[in-house]
């Protein structure tokens, strides 16, 4: 994977904590729904919550752990794929980087 422009790297470094907070907020919302769902037993809700946190933690690790400039494009693609970046945040990136992200998000036909 190629390195990205310095300006795009700075944008990613600014967006990284915002996207992480969005991801965690979304996950916590899912946790609340599971924890307060009264249709299942407390144990069933606990198990569902445990499985959810395990799955979300794995995704969090892949998207957020150890950000490096050499993997910045892949990180940005992951964040976009998880719907953690706004259109205006994507617009802050260079045309080249934004186009690479959008190409990666296109469905394969």
Secondary structure, DSSP 8 states (H G I E B T S, - for coil): -----HHHHHHHHHHHHHHHHHHHHHHHHHHHHHHH--SS-HHHHHHHHHHHHHHHHHHHHHHHTT--GGGHHHHHHHHHHTT-S-HHHHHTS-HHHHHHHHHHHS---
